[in-house]
Amino acid sequence: MDQLPTYTKSQLALRNGQDKPEVWIAYKGVIYDVSRSRLWRNGKHYEHWAGQDLTAELGDAPHDEWVLQNLDVVGKLF
């Protein structure tokens, strides 16, 4: 985990499914690639938008953080 690149919130925001082909989200300081997930088409998953830190929003989800374990980690949020 220490060898991962770091990205700012501004860099993460560009990976929102609209501006670049990558669709990323952050959770607890770790950035995940959700580009291949059918649940994140066009950068939206229900009322949640990609390109941002969703740590505070996971409490509203019907699932826990275990759903992130199969996603590719691309970096750390700076």
Backbone bond lengths (Angstrom), bond angles and torsions (degrees), N, CA, C in turn:
res aa  C-N    CA-C-N  psi(-1)  N-CA   C-N-CA  omega(-1)  CA-C   N-CA-C  phi
1 M - - - 1.455 - - 1.535 110.67 -
2 D 1.325 117.42 -30.77 1.463 120.39 -179.04 1.522 112.86 -68.53
3 Q 1.335 117.09 -22.72 1.455 121.37 -177.05 1.528 113.18 -85.67
4 L 1.304 117.46 -2.73 1.458 121.32 -178.06 1.520 111.27 -72.20
5 P 1.339 117.19 146.15 1.466 119.53 174.81 1.531 110.40 -68.85
6 T 1.304 115.55 156.35 1.469 120.07 177.48 1.525 108.90 -107.05
7 Y 1.316 115.28 147.16 1.461 122.37 179.62 1.521 108.59 -131.68
8 T 1.309 115.90 147.27 1.463 121.16 176.16 1.531 109.17 -83.72
9 K 1.316 116.03 169.22 1.461 120.32 175.90 1.524 111.09 -62.52
10 S 1.331 116.82 -33.11 1.465 120.76 178.05 1.525 111.15 -66.88
11 Q 1.331 116.99 -40.26 1.459 120.62 177.63 1.530 110.87 -67.92
12 L 1.312 116.70 -39.64 1.458 121.22 176.82 1.529 109.96 -62.21
13 A 1.314 117.25 -41.51 1.457 121.96 -177.58 1.529 112.70 -59.90
14 L 1.324 117.27 -27.25 1.469 120.35 178.36 1.518 112.55 -73.12
15 R 1.317 117.45 -16.58 1.473 121.82 179.80 1.527 109.04 -97.78
16 N 1.311 115.59 55.18 1.461 122.04 -173.26 1.529 113.84 -102.51
17 G 1.326 116.94 5.51 1.454 120.42 -178.63 1.512 113.12 88.60
18 Q 1.309 117.45 -1.52 1.463 122.15 -179.74 1.522 112.18 -118.13
19 D 1.330 117.52 -44.31 1.458 122.24 -173.30 1.521 114.49 -87.21
20 K 1.308 117.52 -31.32 1.464 123.60 -179.23 1.525 107.73 -138.10
21 P 1.331 117.33 162.20 1.468 118.66 -178.90 1.531 114.36 -69.29
22 E 1.330 117.27 -20.58 1.463 119.88 179.37 1.527 110.21 -77.96
23 V 1.332 115.37 144.45 1.459 121.28 175.37 1.522 105.76 -124.55
24 W 1.346 115.63 110.67 1.449 121.58 -175.44 1.520 110.75 -121.14
25 I 1.326 114.35 152.46 1.464 121.55 170.81 1.528 107.24 -134.83
26 A 1.311 116.65 160.22 1.464 120.68 175.89 1.525 108.81 -120.39
27 Y 1.320 114.26 147.57 1.464 121.43 175.79 1.520 108.26 -148.64
28 K 1.315 115.83 123.34 1.473 122.61 -178.94 1.527 112.51 49.98
29 G 1.318 116.49 43.34 1.456 121.91 175.11 1.515 115.86 82.77
30 V 1.323 118.03 -0.37 1.459 122.33 179.78 1.531 108.00 -110.09
31 I 1.330 116.28 136.88 1.461 121.21 -179.51 1.527 109.01 -102.00
32 Y 1.329 115.04 129.50 1.463 122.48 -178.14 1.527 110.27 -115.22
33 D 1.328 115.92 144.89 1.458 122.25 176.02 1.528 108.23 -93.14
34 V 1.323 117.01 116.08 1.462 121.65 178.57 1.532 111.48 -109.47
35 S 1.322 116.38 17.57 1.464 121.94 -176.32 1.523 113.11 -56.77
36 R 1.314 117.39 -37.54 1.470 121.09 -176.19 1.525 113.44 -85.23
37 S 1.296 117.51 -6.83 1.461 120.67 -178.15 1.527 110.95 -79.56
38 R 1.320 116.42 126.75 1.461 120.35 177.06 1.526 111.02 -66.23
39 L 1.318 116.90 -17.75 1.461 121.24 179.96 1.522 113.43 -78.44
40 W 1.334 117.15 -10.15 1.462 121.88 -178.55 1.521 111.79 -117.00
41 R 1.321 117.87 30.98 1.472 120.51 179.14 1.520 109.88 -59.69
42 N 1.326 115.00 136.65 1.475 122.35 -180.00 1.520 113.12 59.98
43 G 1.343 117.07 19.55 1.458 120.32 175.05 1.510 115.33 78.95
44 K 1.332 117.36 15.51 1.461 120.10 -179.80 1.525 110.01 -129.41
45 H 1.323 115.20 137.33 1.460 122.66 176.66 1.518 106.59 -131.04
46 Y 1.323 115.85 101.59 1.465 122.59 -171.96 1.528 108.08 55.15
47 E 1.324 120.55 -119.84 1.469 120.20 -179.32 1.526 112.69 -97.34
48 H 1.320 117.85 12.43 1.465 122.18 -178.20 1.531 110.24 -104.78
49 W 1.308 115.63 139.75 1.463 122.03 -178.64 1.520 110.37 -109.73
50 A 1.320 115.69 141.75 1.459 122.14 175.92 1.531 109.33 -72.44
51 G 1.325 114.66 170.39 1.452 119.77 178.91 1.513 113.20 84.18
52 Q 1.322 116.82 16.26 1.467 119.15 -179.71 1.523 111.31 -147.85
53 D 1.317 114.32 169.98 1.461 121.86 177.75 1.527 108.26 -81.89
54 L 1.323 116.58 117.79 1.457 121.51 -177.16 1.534 113.05 -102.35
55 T 1.315 117.98 16.26 1.462 121.80 -178.05 1.528 111.74 -54.09
56 A 1.304 117.12 -49.68 1.469 120.91 -177.61 1.523 112.40 -69.85
57 E 1.327 117.12 -24.53 1.464 120.54 -176.04 1.524 113.83 -85.74
58 L 1.315 118.73 -15.68 1.463 119.74 -176.69 1.528 112.05 -64.37
59 G 1.291 117.87 -25.61 1.453 120.77 178.02 1.523 113.33 -61.18
60 D 1.317 117.49 -24.52 1.464 122.40 178.93 1.525 112.54 -85.26
61 A 1.323 116.76 -10.93 1.471 120.71 -175.01 1.529 110.96 -78.64
62 P 1.326 116.87 153.81 1.464 120.42 177.64 1.528 112.74 -81.07
63 H 1.328 116.23 8.49 1.466 121.49 179.60 1.519 109.19 -133.75
64 D 1.309 115.84 173.28 1.465 122.26 179.74 1.524 108.94 -105.97
65 E 1.310 116.85 -175.54 1.466 121.14 -177.11 1.524 114.12 -69.17
66 W 1.320 118.48 -6.98 1.464 120.94 178.08 1.527 111.45 -59.75
67 V 1.333 118.33 -23.82 1.466 120.40 -179.60 1.527 112.06 -65.43
68 L 1.313 117.18 -16.13 1.463 120.82 -179.28 1.522 112.97 -84.40
69 Q 1.314 118.27 -14.74 1.467 121.26 -172.41 1.528 113.86 -63.59
70 N 1.316 119.42 -23.66 1.458 121.36 -179.75 1.521 113.35 -96.54
71 L 1.318 116.78 3.65 1.455 120.85 179.52 1.519 110.86 -90.35
72 D 1.321 116.45 153.23 1.461 121.51 176.71 1.522 109.77 -76.89
73 V 1.313 116.48 131.07 1.467 122.20 174.96 1.519 107.27 -87.74
74 V 1.337 116.68 127.68 1.464 120.50 -178.17 1.514 113.63 -110.77
75 G 1.313 117.77 -15.84 1.453 118.36 -179.32 1.510 112.49 174.93
76 K 1.329 113.35 -169.30 1.464 121.57 178.18 1.520 108.16 -120.08
77 L 1.313 115.73 147.85 1.460 121.16 177.92 1.509 108.84 -85.13
78 F 1.323 116.06 128.86 1.471 122.14 -177.45 1.501 110.06 -96.39
